[in-house]
């Protein structure tokens, strides 16, 4: 997904997520090349990529609880569900499942960020020896 040529940027959350997905897919394609291919220019570039990936995961993990909070607020203010107790109960149960999954995703994101930071720190020796 590319930005519009006329300078009008759709910065809706769905559009921003799609742009991030495109960037990560391009990175995955680039790094899945053969070892003797043009995957990375140097260990220094790998260090930079790991740092950027860590920040990406940090920001993603920070968004996840906000999505859960937004969804819960929608339930409380009546934007989802309705007044029928059966519908409200089913909606509340679905929202609980979504927010539980988002909480697990947040924990996994924090762990992934820690591991990317550890990989970046360990790659410092590779950068020095270039």
C-alpha positions as CSV (number, residue, x, y, z in Angstrom):
1,X,0.0,0.0,0.0
2,X,1.5,3.3,-1.0
3,X,0.8,6.9,0.1
4,X,-1.5,8.9,-2.2
5,X,0.5,11.0,-4.8
6,X,-1.6,14.2,-4.1
7,X,-0.2,14.5,-0.6
8,X,-3.5,13.7,1.1
9,X,-2.5,11.1,3.7
10,X,-5.2,8.9,5.2
11,X,-3.9,8.4,8.7
12,X,-6.7,6.2,9.9
13,X,-5.6,3.4,12.2
14,X,-6.5,0.8,9.6
15,X,-4.5,2.6,6.9
16,X,-1.5,3.0,9.2
17,X,-1.6,-0.6,10.2
18,X,-1.8,-1.6,6.5
19,X,1.3,0.6,5.8
20,X,3.2,-1.0,8.7
21,X,2.2,-4.5,7.4
22,X,3.5,-3.6,3.9
23,X,6.8,-2.4,5.3
24,X,7.3,-5.5,7.5
25,X,6.4,-7.8,4.5
26,X,9.0,-6.0,2.4
27,X,11.5,-6.5,5.2
28,X,10.7,-10.2,5.4
29,X,11.0,-10.7,1.7
30,X,14.4,-8.8,1.7
31,X,15.8,-10.8,4.6
32,X,14.6,-14.2,3.2
33,X,17.2,-14.1,0.4
34,X,20.1,-16.5,0.1
35,X,23.0,-16.1,2.4
36,X,25.3,-15.1,-0.5
37,X,22.6,-12.6,-1.7
38,X,22.1,-8.9,-1.0
39,X,20.2,-9.4,2.2
40,X,22.2,-7.0,4.4
41,X,25.1,-4.7,3.6
42,X,27.0,-5.5,6.8
43,X,26.7,-6.6,10.4
44,X,26.3,-2.9,11.2
45,X,23.2,-2.8,9.1
46,X,21.9,-5.9,11.0
47,X,22.5,-4.0,14.2
48,X,20.4,-1.1,12.9
49,X,17.6,-3.4,11.6
50,X,17.4,-5.1,15.0
51,X,17.2,-1.7,16.7
52,X,14.4,-0.6,14.4
53,X,12.6,-3.9,14.8
54,X,12.8,-3.5,18.6
55,X,11.2,-0.1,18.4
56,X,8.6,-1.3,16.0
57,X,7.6,-4.1,18.5
58,X,7.7,-1.6,21.4
59,X,5.3,0.7,19.6
60,X,3.0,-2.1,18.5
61,X,2.9,-3.5,22.1
62,X,2.0,0.0,23.3
63,X,-1.0,0.1,20.9
64,X,-2.5,-3.2,21.9
65,X,-3.7,-2.2,25.4
66,X,-5.1,1.0,23.9
67,X,-7.2,-1.0,21.5
68,X,-8.6,-3.1,24.4
69,X,-9.4,0.0,26.4
70,X,-11.2,1.6,23.4
71,X,-13.3,-1.5,22.9
72,X,-14.3,-1.7,26.5
73,X,-15.2,2.0,26.5
74,X,-17.4,1.3,23.4
75,X,-19.2,-1.4,25.4
76,X,-19.7,0.9,28.5
77,X,-21.0,3.8,26.5
78,X,-23.3,1.7,24.3
79,X,-21.6,2.0,20.9
80,X,-21.5,-1.8,20.7
81,X,-23.9,-4.4,22.3
82,X,-27.3,-2.8,22.7
83,X,-29.9,-2.7,25.5
84,X,-31.1,-6.3,25.1
85,X,-29.5,-8.2,28.0
86,X,-28.8,-11.3,25.9
87,X,-27.2,-9.3,23.1
88,X,-25.2,-7.3,25.7
89,X,-24.1,-10.4,27.5
90,X,-22.9,-12.0,24.3
91,X,-21.1,-8.8,23.2
92,X,-19.5,-8.5,26.6
93,X,-18.3,-12.1,26.4
94,X,-16.8,-11.4,22.9
95,X,-15.1,-8.2,24.1
96,X,-13.7,-10.2,27.1
97,X,-12.2,-12.7,24.6
98,X,-10.8,-9.9,22.5
99,X,-9.2,-8.1,25.4
100,X,-7.8,-11.3,26.8
101,X,-6.2,-12.1,23.5
102,X,-4.8,-8.5,23.3
103,X,-3.4,-8.8,26.8
104,X,-1.6,-12.0,25.8
105,X,-0.4,-10.2,22.6
106,X,0.9,-7.4,24.7
107,X,2.9,-9.7,26.9
108,X,4.3,-11.5,23.9
109,X,5.3,-8.2,22.3
110,X,7.1,-7.1,25.5
111,X,9.0,-10.4,25.5
112,X,9.8,-10.1,21.8
113,X,11.1,-6.6,22.3
114,X,13.4,-7.8,25.1
115,X,14.8,-10.6,22.9
116,X,15.4,-8.2,19.9
117,X,17.2,-5.9,22.3
118,X,19.3,-8.9,23.5
119,X,20.1,-9.8,19.9
120,X,21.1,-6.3,19.1
121,X,23.3,-6.0,22.1
122,X,25.0,-9.4,21.2
123,X,25.5,-8.2,17.6
124,X,27.6,-5.2,18.9
125,X,30.7,-7.4,18.7
126,X,30.0,-8.2,15.1
127,X,29.7,-4.5,14.3
128,X,33.1,-3.7,16.0
129,X,34.8,-6.5,14.0
130,X,33.6,-5.3,10.6
